[in-house]
Amino acid sequence: MLPDFTDILIIFLGFLLAFVITFFGIPRVIRLSRQKGLYDIPGTRTSHFEPTPRLGGAMIFAGVILTSVLFTDFENAAKLKYLIAGMLILFFIGIKDDIITLTPPKKILGQLFASGIIVIPGNIRIIDCYAFFGLETLSTTFSIIFSIMLFMALINSINLIDGIDGLAAGVGIIASTAFGIWFFLFGHISMAVICVSLLGSLIAFLYFNVFSKKNKIFLGDTGSQLIGFLLAVFAVSILELNASFSGSEKLATAPAIVLSILIVPVTDTLRVIFIRLRNKKSIFKADHNHIHHAVLSVSKTHLEASLTILAVNIVLIVLTLIFRSLGNTILFISLALLSTILIYLLNYYSHRNKKVTER
């Protein structure tokens, strides 16, 4: 049964409120950052050339959390308190890292705490295996461990792709839109509202991050961690909600569709970890081996690079939906092969372009 007009109105108002809070709040954050000297200074690991405020995530946090509290139904969103608790933890460690920089172990400890809260008392975790390797359900212990690892991986994957203007926010916009529509069709309006609150906040942020010349701002760790955390919540909730259905109502290839939605951060993270381990370097050491760096070397502008990557993301989602009848195994293999081929072609043109430039 599809949601009624009241549900649609609530979702629209949630989107609008989050957009307004973020859009009108960011200029004030930028003003404060300039007064206190809170800038992201250009360096060898950055792709920008001017000191830029990096506290954009603070207003995304404000937009999402206020909208979630005001427009979700507490009777149907009993887990909201755990979601807010996790968001608060990531907000405080993100703000501290954006201002004074935290060491990786301290950040991981905070991410572990936030993930543990949403997985254990919040009970938002992977249980159904969708018959992978003949398994139907995970044991409680393994489910908790696996889910916490999944949350931490997605939190850090968004952080890793936040290297050029518009990319992390763009991935968040695509994912929150897809998950929001999914929740809407399932009739889970409270989760749909949280999705559109993130969507509204990210669209407002995107204007300042990509198009504004006087008030440019970055997400910072506050924003990237928040996006990763929320996308993990959406993905796990969708998989478990879908698994609760039976017969024709259950979408058997939901895992493959979720993977296609999150394919950019997942692929980039796996690729970067592989390269760093192969080169015998710490997986926490920043470098320029990300997919967006390679695309940027070909496209030359941040906007073109981000739009290219996001367009590929959308195409892969559409292809997965079209061929969803093939089953999870074939779709997983196909997504892996397509990603590998695209990365190979990207590396080829990137290296060729570099040689031409050196001449």
PEDAQUI-V159387 format. One record per helix or strand. SS is the DSSP state (H for helix, E for strand). FROM is the first residue (numbers start at 0). LEN is the number of residues. If there is no record, write none. Layout:
# PEDAQUI-V159387
<<SS & FROM & LEN> <SS & FROM & LEN>>
This chain:
# PEDAQUI-V159387
<<H & 4 & 32> <E & 38 & 2> <E & 51 & 2> <H & 55 & 16> <H & 79 & 21> <H & 103 & 16> <E & 127 & 1> <H & 131 & 3> <E & 136 & 1> <H & 139 & 22> <H & 166 & 20> <H & 188 & 23> <E & 216 & 1> <H & 219 & 24> <H & 246 & 3> <H & 253 & 8> <H & 262 & 16> <H & 290 & 9> <H & 301 & 21> <H & 323 & 3> <H & 327 & 31>>
